[in-house]
Amino acid sequence: MSGAFLCLLFGVRCYPMIPKKSEELDEEIRAAEEALKAAQDMPGGPERIAALRKAGQMRFDASEKKRHFEDKSG
């Protein structure tokens, strides 16, 4: 068992938060930013709206993880 669970809202596997290095968190934020830019370039429609929501949530989650990491690091 991998410790993952299925996120029914997005239909993707979600993993519990595990401690990461600052560089890994930066990469996660960059990936979320790229996903958001790609979603913004999609043609209008429900797929674009869903992609924007998912990418926005990814960016928010990554930023929160980074903020939490920095708070703990001092």
C-alpha positions in Angstrom: 0.0 0.0 0.0 1.4 3.4 -1.0 -0.3 5.6 1.5 -2.1 7.4 -1.3 -5.8 7.9 -1.5 -8.1 8.9 -4.4 -9.3 12.5 -4.5 -12.8 12.1 -6.0 -13.1 15.8 -6.8 -10.2 15.8 -9.3 -9.9 12.0 -9.9 -6.3 12.0 -9.0 -4.2 10.3 -6.3 -3.5 12.5 -3.3 -0.7 11.9 -0.9 -0.4 13.0 2.7 1.9 15.9 3.3 5.4 14.7 4.1 8.3 17.0 5.0 10.2 18.3 2.0 13.3 20.3 1.4 13.0 23.9 0.4 14.2 23.2 -3.1 11.5 20.6 -3.6 8.9 23.0 -2.4 10.2 25.6 -4.8 9.9 23.1 -7.7 6.4 22.3 -6.6 5.5 26.0 -6.8 7.1 26.3 -10.2 5.2 23.3 -11.5 1.9 24.7 -10.2 2.7 28.1 -11.9 3.4 26.2 -15.2 0.1 24.3 -14.8 -1.7 27.6 -14.3 -0.1 29.2 -17.3 -1.1 26.2 -19.4 -4.6 26.4 -18.1 -4.8 30.1 -19.0 -3.8 29.3 -22.6 -6.6 26.7 -23.0 -9.6 27.7 -25.1 -12.7 28.7 -23.1 -15.0 26.1 -21.8 -15.6 23.8 -18.9 -12.3 22.0 -19.3 -10.4 25.3 -19.0 -12.4 26.3 -15.9 -11.7 23.0 -14.2 -8.0 23.2 -15.2 -7.8 26.8 -13.8 -9.4 25.7 -10.5 -7.1 22.7 -10.2 -4.0 24.7 -11.0 -5.0 27.5 -8.7 -5.5 25.0 -5.9 -2.1 23.4 -6.6 -0.4 26.8 -6.4 -2.2 27.6 -3.2 -1.3 24.3 -1.6 2.3 24.6 -2.7 2.6 28.1 -1.3 1.0 27.0 2.0 3.5 24.1 2.3 6.4 26.5 1.6 5.1 29.0 4.1 4.7 26.3 6.7 8.2 25.1 6.0 9.7 28.6 6.4 7.7 29.2 9.6 9.2 26.0 11.1 12.7 26.7 9.9 12.7 30.0 11.6 
